[in-house]
Amino acid sequence: MRFVIATVLLVASAVSVLLGFAIKGPFAQESGHRVDFQVESAYSYVVIPNSTLTAFEGEISVEASGNNEIFYADARERDIQDWIGDSNYVRLNLKAETFEPDITAVTSGGLDSDPAGSDMWRSQLTVKNKLLNVVSMFDDTGVLLASNGFSRAPDRISVIWDAKPLVDWPMVLIYGGLGLLVAAILMNFIAFRHIRKLRGPRRRIPKSPSGPKYRRKIRPEVPVRGRRAVGKSNRRRFMAAPVGIVSLALLAGCSAPAPTTEETKPKYDSVNVVVAESQLQRIVSAVASTVKDADNTRDEKALVTRVAGPALQIRRVQYLLQSKSKKIPKLPVITANPITVALPMELPDPALGWQPRTIMVVTKDEEETSAPQMLVLQQETPRDNYKLWYLIDLLPAAKFPKVAAQATGALAVEADTSFLVTPLKSLPFKYGNTLNRGLEGKYAPEFDLTSDEFYASLSESQIQQKADVEKVSATIQFQHALGNPNILGMLTVESGGLVAVTMDDTSIIRPKVRGAAVSVTQLDQKLLLNAPGSATGLKIVYSNMLLFYVPVAGAAEKIRLVGASQGLLSVRSIN
């Protein structure tokens, strides 16, 4: 009997494994979905919208081929549309009811450009002429396909949905068959062991005579009972088990995934800020790397690709000084990692159209003793990359305001906002007036100067400069005004504003006696002036990149300086 059970297990194992492998291919094909697109229009860009990507459930892959190299990018669909702008492109839609390909060519006649390297993309890659890539999905993701931005985009494109079933029936059959094989081997082992026990030595015991036996006739219509009947029934049920499993597997393998509806549409993570976390790290690293390479070679053309505004002005002057003297040191490098505070701009209202985007990032090199840096970046247009406008060292004693989490972001502060305690354009003038007049100044009560190390250092420097020029019969006048008009800021948790602004400090030195000369002692000032002094007077301009916390109007708090950096801009003779 044990050998019979082992045989049945062995047969069931073979059937289960063979059928598992037999349906594995069809099951894999039917558990996914594929839509092929043949693009006839020879445009530079192809867009796969979010509605197409989410038409079916499962992991989404894009396959493409063409005669040129293939560029792939996934990003917020709205960002892809903003980047394309008025350029011609092809949109790959699916028909509402049949889910068949619906290819739409959009013709606007705009200029094309190379999409590679844009900060708009969450992920991107370039291959030769055949692409197969899994889409990094968020709830707003679209896909852009192109070549180099000018040649034809790939014309054979497929979107593939690989829907992983809850139960992989082919593998259930295969592993179940292997389990039955193990059971058959075990049953054979038990059977052989039992036979060996039966063949051992025995003592013959004589049997007593038995009387006549009555043999009862079994009627053929009476159902069979006993061990034989049970054995037959068990064998039938045992053989029925794999048949049932196979039936379920075949039914599951032949069921294709249905299109998604609003109820069944897969849920993906949402990104409510202008850049995702991976984008932010890539952007900051690209800015730091570009500036480092430009500093090493004094390459202004490379510098302007990632730096603008006051940060660009200061570095250009530094490059000029370094070209005149090897004694001029390089400016501090930009730290890209780790990012200790990240404050990206919250997504603006789509009804407003494209709005310049701002990111504020604080980084700190743990191996250096320098202060943490605040990088203020801005993206002017969709096809521009983020550029560094302000690079500000945080003051050690300053209290940094509480800001929103990176995933939440913050609204940008407009330069002409009226919700804060003072107009932002007036900050340099008011702060400069306080520097000139001290605590008795008209605007001094508006600022928290108790722990402002920059104010203490700069006001002391102005007092010393006045004393020095008086010794050489000269006068000095200090002027403080708004530098670059592009003021960038973000709202804080307390509804105040974290504002980056430029204050230009101008020192005008005139001799009291005609014919007397005003000399300069600092090396960088001499190099810019190309002379040791001037008989008519000097005009020296420094740029200060300042980071203020400006409270909301009506708050009891005062304006406080959070960070500051300074650089020489120009030294000229007064005509």
C-alpha positions in Angstrom: 0.0 0.0 0.0 2.9 2.4 0.8 4.4 1.8 -2.7 1.0 2.6 -4.2 0.8 5.9 -2.3 4.4 6.7 -3.3 3.6 6.0 -7.0 0.6 8.3 -6.9 2.6 11.1 -5.3 5.3 10.6 -7.9 2.8 10.8 -10.8 1.1 13.8 -9.2 4.5 15.5 -8.8 5.4 15.0 -12.4 2.0 16.3 -13.6 2.2 19.4 -11.4 5.8 20.3 -12.4 5.2 19.7 -16.1 2.0 21.7 -16.2 3.6 24.5 -14.1 6.3 24.9 -16.8 3.8 24.5 -19.6 1.6 27.4 -18.5 4.4 29.7 -17.2 4.9 31.4 -20.6 1.3 32.1 -21.4 0.6 33.1 -17.8 3.4 35.7 -17.9 2.1 37.1 -21.1 -1.5 37.3 -19.9 -0.5 38.9 -16.6 0.6 42.1 -18.3 -0.5 44.5 -21.1 1.3 46.2 -24.0 0.3 49.0 -26.4 2.4 49.7 -29.5 2.6 53.1 -31.1 3.8 53.8 -34.6 4.7 57.5 -34.9 4.5 58.9 -38.5 5.2 62.6 -37.7 8.9 63.4 -37.9 8.9 65.7 -34.9 11.7 66.1 -32.3 9.6 65.3 -29.2 7.2 62.5 -28.2 5.2 62.9 -25.0 3.5 60.0 -23.1 1.0 61.6 -20.8 0.1 60.5 -17.3 -3.4 59.3 -18.5 -1.7 56.8 -20.8 0.8 55.6 -18.2 -1.9 54.9 -15.7 -4.4 53.2 -18.1 -3.5 49.8 -16.7 -2.2 48.5 -13.4 1.3 47.2 -12.9 5.0 48.2 -13.2 5.3 50.5 -16.2 8.1 50.3 -18.8 8.7 52.2 -22.0 10.3 50.6 -25.0 11.4 52.7 -28.0 13.5 52.3 -31.1 14.5 54.5 -34.0 17.3 55.4 -36.3 18.9 58.0 -34.0 20.1 58.0 -30.4 17.2 58.0 -27.9 16.8 60.4 -25.0 14.4 59.4 -22.2 13.2 61.6 -19.3 10.3 61.2 -16.8 9.0 64.3 -15.0 5.9 66.1 -13.9 3.7 66.1 -17.1 3.1 69.8 -16.6 6.8 70.4 -16.5 7.3 68.5 -19.7 4.7 70.7 -21.4 6.3 73.8 -20.0 9.7 72.8 -21.3 8.4 71.9 -24.8 6.5 75.2 -25.0 5.6 76.1 -28.5 7.7 73.4 -30.2 6.1 70.7 -32.3 5.6 67.3 -30.6 3.6 64.1 -30.7 1.3 63.0 -27.9 0.6 59.3 -27.4 -3.0 58.9 -26.0 -5.3 56.0 -25.6 -8.9 56.0 -26.8 -11.4 56.2 -24.0 -13.4 53.0 -24.5 -11.2 50.7 -26.6 -7.8 51.7 -25.1 -6.3 51.6 -28.6 -3.5 53.9 -29.7 -4.5 57.5 -30.4 -1.6 59.5 -31.7 -2.0 63.3 -31.9 0.5 65.7 -33.5 0.6 69.2 -31.9 2.0 71.8 -34.3 3.0 75.3 -32.9 6.2 76.1 -34.8 8.4 76.9 -31.8 12.2 76.5 -31.7 13.6 73.1 -30.7 16.3 72.6 -28.1 18.4 69.7 -26.6 16.5 68.3 -23.6 19.5 66.5 -22.1 20.7 67.8 -18.8 17.6 69.9 -17.9 16.8 70.3 -14.2 13.2 69.7 -15.0 13.6 66.0 -15.3 13.4 63.6 -12.3 15.4 61.0 -14.1 17.0 60.9 -17.6 19.2 58.7 -19.8 20.5 58.5 -23.4 21.0 55.3 -25.3 22.0 54.6 -28.9 18.9 53.5 -30.8 17.0 51.0 -28.6 15.5 51.8 -25.2 13.8 49.7 -22.5 13.4 51.5 -19.2 11.1 51.3 -16.1 9.3 54.5 -15.4 9.8 56.1 -11.9 6.2 56.8 -11.2 4.6 59.6 -9.2 1.0 60.7 -9.4 1.8 63.3 -12.0 4.5 61.6 -14.0 4.8 61.9 -17.8 7.5 60.7 -20.2 9.4 62.7 -22.8 11.2 60.9 -25.7 13.5 62.6 -28.1 16.8 62.3 -29.8 19.2 65.3 -29.5 16.4 67.8 -29.6 16.7 68.5 -33.4 16.7 65.1 -35.0 13.6 62.9 -35.3 12.4 61.3 -32.1 12.0 57.5 -31.9 9.1 56.3 -34.1 8.4 52.8 -32.7 7.2 53.1 -29.1 5.6 50.6 -26.7 4.2 51.1 -23.2 4.2 47.9 -21.2 2.4 47.2 -17.9 3.7 44.2 -16.0 0.9 43.4 -13.5 2.2 41.0 -10.9 -0.7 38.7 -9.8 -1.5 38.0 -6.2 -0.8 34.3 -6.7 1.8 33.1 -9.2 0.1 29.8 -10.1 2.8 28.4 -12.3 5.3 28.6 -9.5 2.7 27.2 -7.1 2.4 24.2 -9.4 6.2 23.8 -9.7 7.0 24.1 -6.0 3.9 22.0 -5.1 5.2 19.3 -7.5 8.6 19.4 -5.9 6.9 19.1 -2.5 5.0 16.0 -3.8 8.3 14.5 -5.1 9.8 14.9 -1.7 6.7 13.2 -0.1 7.0 10.3 -2.7 10.7 9.8 -1.8 9.8 9.8 1.9 7.0 7.3 1.4 9.3 5.0 -0.6 11.8 5.2 2.2 9.2 4.2 4.8 7.9 1.3 2.6 11.4 -0.2 2.1 12.1 0.2 5.8 8.9 -1.7 6.6 9.9 -4.5 4.2 13.3 -4.9 5.8 11.6 -5.3 9.2 9.3 -7.9 7.9 12.2 -10.0 6.5 13.9 -10.3 9.9 14.2 -13.7 11.9 10.9 -15.1 13.3 9.9 -18.0 15.5 7.3 -20.4 14.0 4.5 -20.9 16.4 2.2 -23.9 15.5 -1.4 -23.0 14.9 -4.3 -24.9 16.6 -6.8 -26.6 14.3 -9.6 -24.4 13.2 -13.2 -25.3 12.6 -15.1 -24.9 9.4 -15.5 -21.3 8.1 -18.7 -19.8 6.8 -18.0 -17.8 3.6 -20.6 -15.0 3.2 -21.4 -14.1 -0.4 -21.0 -10.5 -1.3 -23.8 -9.1 -3.4 -22.6 -7.1 -6.4 -25.1 -4.3 -5.8 -23.8 -3.6 -2.2 -21.3 -0.7 -2.1 -17.7 -1.7 -1.2 -16.7 -0.7 2.3 -13.6 -1.1 4.5 -10.0 -0.2 3.9 -10.1 -1.0 0.2 -13.0 1.4 -0.3 -11.2 4.1 1.7 -8.0 3.6 -0.2 -9.8 3.9 -3.5 -11.6 7.0 -2.3 -8.4 8.6 -1.0 -6.6 7.9 -4.3 -9.4 9.6 -6.2 -9.3 12.6 -4.0 -5.5 12.7 -4.1 -5.6 12.6 -7.9 -8.3 15.3 -8.0 -6.2 17.8 -6.0 -3.6 18.6 -8.7 -6.3 18.6 -11.3 -8.1 21.3 -9.3 -4.9 23.3 -8.9 -4.2 23.0 -12.6 -7.7 24.2 -13.5 -7.3 27.3 -11.2 -3.9 28.0 -12.6 -5.1 27.8 -16.2 -8.1 30.1 -15.4 -5.8 32.6 -13.7 -3.2 32.4 -16.5 -5.8 33.2 -19.1 -7.2 36.3 -17.4 -5.8 39.6 -18.7 -5.7 42.7 -16.5 -8.6 45.1 -17.0 -8.2 48.8 -17.7 -8.1 51.0 -14.6 -11.0 53.2 -13.5 -11.1 56.0 -11.0 -11.7 53.4 -8.3 -9.0 51.0 -9.4 -6.4 53.6 -10.6 -3.1 52.9 -8.9 -2.0 55.3 -6.2 1.5 56.8 -6.5 3.3 59.2 -4.2 2.7 62.9 -4.9 5.3 65.7 -5.1 3.8 69.1 -4.2 7.1 71.0 -4.6 9.0 72.1 -7.7 11.6 69.4 -7.3 11.7 65.9 -5.9 14.3 64.9 -3.4 16.6 63.2 -6.0 16.3 66.2 -8.3 17.3 68.6 -5.5 20.5 66.7 -4.7 21.4 66.4 -8.3 20.9 70.2 -8.9 22.9 71.2 -5.9 25.7 68.8 -6.8 25.7 70.1 -10.4 26.0 73.7 -9.2 28.8 72.9 -6.8 30.7 70.9 -9.4 30.4 73.5 -12.1 31.5 76.3 -9.8 34.5 74.3 -8.5 35.7 73.6 -12.1 35.2 77.2 -13.1 37.1 78.4 -10.1 40.1 76.1 -10.9 40.3 77.4 -14.5 38.7 80.9 -14.1 36.3 79.9 -16.8 33.5 82.6 -16.8 31.7 80.9 -19.7 31.2 77.8 -17.6 30.4 79.9 -14.5 27.4 81.7 -16.1 25.7 78.3 -16.8 25.1 77.9 -13.1 25.7 81.3 -11.4 23.9 84.6 -11.8 23.3 87.9 -10.0 25.4 89.1 -7.1 27.1 85.7 -6.7 28.3 85.9 -10.3 29.5 89.5 -9.9 31.7 88.7 -6.9 33.3 85.6 -8.6 34.0 87.5 -11.8 35.9 90.2 -9.8 37.8 87.4 -8.0 38.8 85.8 -11.3 40.1 89.2 -12.5 42.1 89.7 -9.3 43.6 86.1 -9.5 44.7 86.8 -13.1 46.7 89.8 -11.8 48.3 88.2 -8.7 48.9 84.8 -7.4 48.5 86.1 -3.9 44.7 86.5 -4.3 43.1 83.4 -2.8 40.2 81.5 -4.3 36.7 82.0 -2.9 35.4 79.3 -0.6 34.1 76.2 -2.4 30.5 75.4 -2.5 29.5 72.5 -0.3 26.9 70.2 -1.9 26.5 67.5 0.7 25.1 67.0 3.3 22.0 69.2 2.9 20.9 70.1 6.4 17.9 72.3 5.4 16.0 72.1 2.1 13.2 74.5 1.3 11.9 74.1 -2.2 9.2 76.3 -3.6 5.6 75.0 -3.4 4.0 74.3 -6.8 2.4 77.5 -8.1 -1.2 77.6 -9.3 -1.3 76.2 -12.9 -3.7 78.9 -13.9 -0.9 81.5 -13.4 1.2 79.9 -16.1 5.0 79.5 -15.7 6.4 81.2 -12.6 10.2 81.5 -11.8 11.1 78.8 -9.3 13.2 79.3 -6.1 15.0 76.8 -3.9 16.8 77.5 -0.6 19.3 75.0 0.7 21.6 75.0 3.7 24.7 72.8 3.5 27.5 72.1 5.9 30.8 70.3 5.4 31.3 68.3 8.5 35.0 68.1 8.0 35.4 71.9 7.7 35.3 74.6 10.4 33.6 77.1 8.0 30.1 78.3 8.7 27.0 76.6 7.1 26.2 78.0 3.6 22.8 79.1 2.4 22.4 78.5 -1.4 19.6 80.4 -3.0 18.8 79.1 -6.5 16.4 80.2 -9.1 15.1 78.8 -12.4 14.1 81.7 -14.6 12.4 79.8 -17.5 11.5 76.2 -18.2 14.5 75.7 -20.4 17.0 77.4 -18.0 18.7 75.4 -15.3 18.7 76.5 -11.7 21.4 79.1 -11.1 23.0 80.2 -7.9 22.0 83.8 -7.1 23.1 84.1 -3.5 25.8 82.2 -1.5 25.5 83.4 2.1 27.4 82.2 5.2 25.0 81.8 8.2 26.0 83.8 11.3 26.9 81.5 14.2 24.9 83.4 16.8 21.8 84.0 14.6 18.6 82.1 15.3 17.4 80.4 12.1 13.7 80.5 11.6 11.5 77.5 11.6 10.7 76.4 8.0 8.5 73.8 6.4 9.6 70.3 5.7 11.2 69.5 2.3 8.2 67.5 1.1 5.8 70.4 2.0 7.8 73.3 0.6 6.9 77.0 1.0 5.4 79.8 -1.1 7.8 82.3 -2.6 7.9 85.8 -1.2 7.2 88.4 -3.8 9.6 91.4 -3.8 6.7 93.8 -3.6 4.7 91.9 -1.0 2.8 94.0 1.6 2.3 91.2 4.1 5.6 91.6 5.9 6.6 94.2 8.4 8.5 96.3 5.8 8.9 96.5 2.0 11.7 94.2 1.1 13.3 96.8 -1.3 13.8 99.1 1.7 15.8 96.5 3.7 19.3 97.6 2.4 18.6 101.3 3.0 17.2 100.8 6.5 19.9 98.4 7.5 22.6 100.7 6.0 21.2 103.7 7.8 21.4 101.8 11.0 25.1 101.0 10.2 25.8 104.7 9.7 23.9 106.2 12.6 24.0 103.3 15.1 21.4 102.6 17.7 20.2 106.2 17.6 19.2 105.8 14.0 15.7 106.1 12.8 15.3 102.5 11.7 17.4 100.9 14.4 14.3 99.8 16.5 13.1 97.7 13.6 16.2 95.4 13.8 17.3 92.9 16.4 20.9 93.8 16.8 21.7 92.1 20.1 23.4 89.1 18.4 24.1 90.6 15.0 27.9 90.0 14.6 27.9 91.4 11.0 26.4 94.7 12.2 28.9 94.9 15.0 31.9 94.2 12.7 30.8 96.5 9.9 29.9 99.4 12.1 33.2 99.1 13.9 35.0 99.0 10.5 33.3 102.2 9.4 34.3 104.0 12.6 37.9 102.9 12.1 37.9 104.0 8.5 36.7 107.5 9.4 39.5 107.8 12.0 42.1 106.7 9.4 41.1 109.1 6.6 40.9 112.0 9.0 44.6 111.5 9.8 45.4 112.0 6.1 43.2 115.1 5.7 40.4 113.3 3.9 36.7 112.7 4.3 34.8 109.5 3.8 31.1 109.0 3.2 29.3 105.7 3.4 26.3 104.9 1.2 24.1 101.7 1.4 21.6 100.9 -1.2 19.8 98.0 -2.9 22.1 96.1 -5.2 20.5 93.6 -7.6 16.7 94.1 -7.7 16.0 90.3 -7.8 15.0 89.7 -4.2 14.4 86.1 -3.4 12.5 84.8 -0.4 10.4 82.0 1.0 7.7 82.0 3.7 8.5 80.4 7.1 6.2 78.4 9.4 5.5 81.6 11.4 4.3 83.3 8.2 7.4 85.5 8.1 9.8 85.6 5.2 13.3 84.3 4.8 14.7 86.9 2.4 17.9 87.1 0.4 18.8 90.6 -0.7 21.9 92.5 -1.9 23.2 95.6 -0.2 25.9 97.5 -2.1 28.2 99.5 0.3 29.8 102.5 -1.4 32.7 104.3 0.3 33.5 107.7 -1.2 36.9 109.2 0.0 37.9 112.7 -1.0 41.0 114.6 0.0 40.5 117.9 2.0 43.6 119.5 0.5 43.9 120.1 -3.3 46.8 118.1 -4.7 46.8 115.6 -1.8 46.4 111.9 -2.8 44.2 109.2 -1.3 46.2 106.0 -1.2 44.9 102.4 -0.9 46.6 99.8 1.3 44.8 96.5 0.4 46.2 94.4 -2.4 42.8 93.7 -4.0 41.9 97.4 -4.1 45.3 98.3 -5.6 44.9 95.6 -8.3 41.4 96.9 -9.3 42.6 100.5 -9.3 45.8 99.8 -11.1 47.5 102.5 -9.0 48.6 103.0 -5.4 46.1 105.8 -4.9 44.2 108.8 -6.5 44.6 112.5 -6.2 40.9 113.2 -6.9 39.5 110.6 -4.5 38.3 107.0 -4.5 35.0 105.3 -4.9 35.1 101.7 -3.5 32.1 99.4 -3.8 31.5 96.2 -1.9 28.6 93.8 -2.4 26.9 92.2 0.6 24.6 89.2 0.1 22.4 89.3 3.2 19.8 86.8 4.5 17.1 88.4 6.7 14.2 87.0 8.7 11.4 89.5 8.2 8.3 89.0 10.4 4.8 89.2 9.2 3.1 92.7 9.6 1.9 93.3 13.1 4.1 90.7 14.7 6.0 91.6 17.9 9.3 90.2 16.5 12.0 92.3 14.9 13.9 91.9 11.7 17.0 89.9 12.2 20.0 89.2 10.1 20.6 85.4 9.7 23.5 85.3 7.3 25.9 87.6 5.4 28.7 87.3 2.8 30.8 90.2 1.3 32.9 90.7 -1.8 34.7 93.5 -3.5 33.1 94.8 -6.7 35.0 97.9 -7.9 37.6 100.6 -7.0 37.6 103.7 -9.1 39.0 107.2 -9.1 36.6 110.1 -8.7 36.7 112.4 -11.7 
